[in-house]
Amino acid sequence: MGDRRDERRAAPVGQRIGVWLAGARPRTLPAAAAPVLAGVAAGIGAGLQVPTWRLLVLPLLCVVVALALQVGVNYANDYSDGIRGTDDVRVGPTRLTASGLASPGAVRAAAFASFAVAAVAGLAVVALSGFWWLLAVGAAAILAAWFYTGGSHPYGYLGLGELMVFVFFGLVATVGTTLVTFATVPPAAWPAAVGVGALASALLVVNNLRDLTRDAEVGKHTLATRLGDRATRLLFVGLIVAGFLSTFAFAALTTWWALLGLAGFVLVLAPVARLLAGAVGRDLIAMLQATSLTELALAAGLLLGVAVGS
């Protein structure tokens, strides 16, 4: 252990920064902005008008909240799985704790620092919007991020991870953005939230599919280990289809120009084909980035569509 600490101290600054960036799992980070873009699209698509500062400042703060929570939950998972030993043999993004590239305490501190950034940005959102009851929602989101794999009874080990991602990174983040920005929630916000939430959940599904065998061996009972390989693959496809169909529901409530959001699904066609053909291990890593970019492209397409349509 002492040798590892010495190696960490001796590593060049650029290398240490690179290690921490890798530990943040950058392939999944583009999706953090998706619920914010979709939430703004819902408001504009409904014809709601607000002062320019509100349309710029509040969504930007929401992006900071979403990104900080995403990074925080990635570091929290790294720490919690690392100290349990469930990350000792993994295929995929760098695990800081399990690999010894960073101390468990440092990784935990990084997670808490990320949550603190999310809390400060969230407090600013609440203060500017006037919806003080959202403080409770923000606190619940931070607790959900930590207890996914943290604590003595992590819900991620009970197969509930995908559901919580759908709720917090889909429904809450998207509808919440619409609410704080436009001070109301039009019907279009809900299909936008469902589409974003479905793709966010698909990210976790493919991540857990990649780790299915190892998770089963160490007793990490994710939804993938409970459903099995074939059903997990079908679930991923079902979530992609749900995101696709939600775009039509959104367009029906706003403008058919919103179907521009469908263009992003081209990015995930080849990965879906490989997944159905039985891709495993490292072959699934590229699917994380493809799914993340599809989610971002969906939301950006909705926003562009309503901007053109209006």
N, C-alpha and C positions, 0 to 999 in steps of 0.2 A: 504493500500500500504506500509505503514511503517513497519507493521508486516512482510510482505513478504520480505522486504529488510533485516530485522533483521534475518529472517530464513535463507536467502541466506548467510549472514555473518557467522551464527552459524554452518552451515553445514560443516561436515568434508571435508578436501581437496579431498580425494578419491571419496566421493559422488559427489562433485561439478564437478570433472573431468568426472565422469560417466554420469552426466546429459548432459554435453557438447558433449560427445561422442554420446550419444543417439540422441541429437539434430542434429548431423551431418548425421543421418540416415544411419548407417553403412551397412544395407542390400543392399543398392544400390551402395556402393563404389567399390566392386570388378569389376564392369563393367567399371570403369574409365580406367583400363589398357587395356581393350579389343581393342580399336582402334589402340593403339600403337603396340600391338602384331600383329594385322592384317596388319598394314602398313609395318612392318618389314618383315612379311611373303610374302607380295606382291613383295618386292624388291628381296628377296632371291629366291623366286619362278621364277622370271624373269631372274635369273642368274647374277644379278648385284653384283659387288664386290667393296667394299670400305675398307679403312683402319680400323683395328680392333677398334681403339679408337672411330672412328665415329659410328661404329655399336653398341658400348656400351654406350657411353656418351650421344649422341643425343636422342636415345629412352628413356633413363632414365630421361632426362630432360623433355621429352614430357609426361612421366607418371606423373611427378610432376605437370606440367601444367594442365593435365586432372583431376588429383585428387583434386588439389586446386580449380579448377573451379567447380567441382562437389560439394565439401564441401561448397564453397562460395554460389552457387545457392541454396543449401539446407537451409543455414542460412538466405539468403536473402528472400526466400519464407516464412520462419518462421517469420521473422520480418514484412514483408509487409502484409501477411495474418493476423498476430497477431494484428497489430494496426488497421486493417480494421474490425476486429471482425469476420472474416470468419472462423477462427480456434477455435472459442469458444467451439464448440461441435464437436469433431473429434474422429474417430476410427483409430488407427494406431500409428506411431512413436511419441515420445514425442515432443510436441510443447513448446519450451522454453518461447516464448513471451506470448502466450495465457494462459499458465498454471501458469505464474508468477514465474517460476523457474529461470528466468533471466530477467533483465530489457531490454526493447526494444533497448535502446542505446547500451547495451553490445552485443546484438545479431547482431545489424547492424555493430558494430565495428568488430565483428568476421567475418562477411561476407566480409567487406572491407579488413581485414587482409588476408583473403584467396585469394581474388582477387589480392592483392599486391604480394603474393607469386607466384601466376600464372604469373603475369606480369614480375617479376624478372627472373623466370625460362624461360619464353618465350623470354625475351630479350637475355638471354644467348644462347638459341637455334638459334635466328636470327643472333647473332654475330658470332657464330661458323659455321653456314651454309652459311652465306653470302646473304641470301634472305631477304633483308631489307624491301621489300614490305609486308612481312608477319606481320610487326608491325601493319598495318592497319587491318589485319584479326584478330590478337589477340585483338586489341581494340574492334572490332565488337563483338567478342566472350564474352568479359567481359560485354559490354553493354547489350548484349542479355541475359546474366545470371541475371543481375540486373533488367531489365525491363520485365522479364517474369511475375513477380507479382508486381514489383516496379513502381513508378511513377504514374501519374494521369490516364494514359491509358495503363495498362499492357496488353501485347498481349496474356498472358495466359488466360485472361478473355474474349478474343475474339475467343478462340478455335484454336489458332495457336501454342500452346505449342509443340505438337507432331511434327509438321513440323520443328520447329526450332531445336528441339532435333535431328531430323534426319539429318539436315544440319550440325550443329556444332559438335555434339557428334558422328556423323557417317561420313559424307563426309569429312568435314574439318579436323577432328582429324585424320582419317585414311590416307587420301591422303596426308595431311600435313606431317605426320610422314614419309611416303615414300619419299616425296620430300626432306625434310631436311636431311634425312639419306643417301639417294642414289643420290641426286641432279637431279633426274628425276622421272617421274611418268609412270610406265608401265601399260598396259591395265588391268592387274590383280588387280590393286589397287582399281578399281571401283566396281567390284562385292564384294570385301572384305568390302569396305566402305558401300555398300548397305546393306549387311548382318548385320554388326555391327549397322548401323543406324536404321534398322528395329527393332532389338531387344532392342536398347536403347529407341526407341519410344514406344515399347510394355510395357516397364517399366512404362512410364508415363500414358499410357492408363489404365493399371490395377490400378494404384494409383488413377486416376480420376474416375474410375468405382467404387472403394471403397467409394469415397466421393461424388458420384453423387447426392444423395438425398439432402444432406446438402448443396452442392454447388448450387443446383437449388433453395433452399430456401433462400439463402443469395444473390442471383444474380451473382454468379461467373459462367460465361458462358464458361465453358471448352468445349472441343470437345465432351466429354462424355455427358454433359447436352444437347448439340445440337443434337447429334445423337440418344440419348436415350439408354436405358439399352441393348436391344437385339443387336442393330447395333454396340454398343461399344464392346460387347463380340465377335462379328464376326470380328471386326477390329483387336482385339488382336490376334485372331487365324490367320487372314490373314497376320499379321506382322511376326508371328512365321513361317508361311509357306514361306514367302518371305526370311527370314533368312536362312531357310533350303535349298531353291532352289538356293540361291546365292552361296552356297558352291559348287554346281555342276559347276556353271559358272566359279568360281575361279579355281577349279580343272582342268577344260578343258583348261584353259590358262596357267597352271603351271604343276602340276603333280597330278595324281589320288590319290596319297598318301594324298593329302589335304582333302580327304573325311573323314579323321580322325576327322575333325571338326564336323561331324554329330553326333559323340558320345555324345556330350554335350546336344543334344536335348532330350535324355532320361530323363534328370532332369526335363523337363517341361511337359512331357506327362501327369502325374497324375494331376498337377495343371490345365492344359488345360481341362481335363475331368471334374474336379470339377467346373471350370468356366462355361463350357457349361451346366452343371447340375444346374446352378443357384446360385453358391456360392456368398455370400454377406458379407459385414462388415469384421469382424476379420478373416473370412475364406479366405479372399483375401490377407491377410498380408504375409503369407508364399509364395505366388506367386511372391512377389517382389524379395525375395532372390533367388527363383528358377530361375526366368527370368534373374536376374543379373548374376548368376553363369552360366547359359546357354550361355549368351553372352561372358563371359570370357572363357568358355570351347570351344566355337566355334573358337575364335581367337587363343587360345593356340593350338587347334587341327590343324588349318591352318599352324601355325608356325612349329609345330612338323612334320606335313606332308611334307612340302617343305624341311625341314632339312633332313628328311629320303630320300626323293625323289632325292635330289641333291647329 
